[in-house]
Amino acid sequence: IMSKVTFKVNVRPLKAKMNEIKATVKSTVEQVTMEQLAYVQNDAVDIIYNYPKSVWYKRTGNLGRNYVIEDYGGWSGSKYYATLSNRTDYFNYVERGTGIYHPNGRQTRWVFKTSDGQYHWTRGMQGRYSMSKAFSEVRDSLVPYLEYRINHALR
């Protein structure tokens, strides 16, 4: 006859603690993401406003006022999605440039009229890359910062 030993371990408290940790991590990821997007937004606005003036460029504040942080439903599996964008119809031209400065831009000169009635010839405008530059500032530090915040939240 074989002898047996049976262990019964109640893991309910451990399971509850794991759920608590999961909720804390999820909340921290959401907070840090929104925090970092707000930082990128502010930095992008600064880049736009501090860009050297050109003949036609009129600073109305419209680009800076139209940045928006969008939360597209948040979580999908183990990934969290949130987006920074700009609602102006011309932001893409300011961000990426036009004419000879844009990869798919027009390669010939053209003329445009400014609000003061003056005509100007151009071959395009260099992109300001405000959002791209601002994002590149936080990209490499985002994961270490997120890990720090999660570890701090779990203490």
Helices and strands as residue ranges (DSSP letters): H 12-50, H 62-65, E 67-76, E 79-86, H 91-96, G 99-101, E 110-113, E 119-122, H 130-153
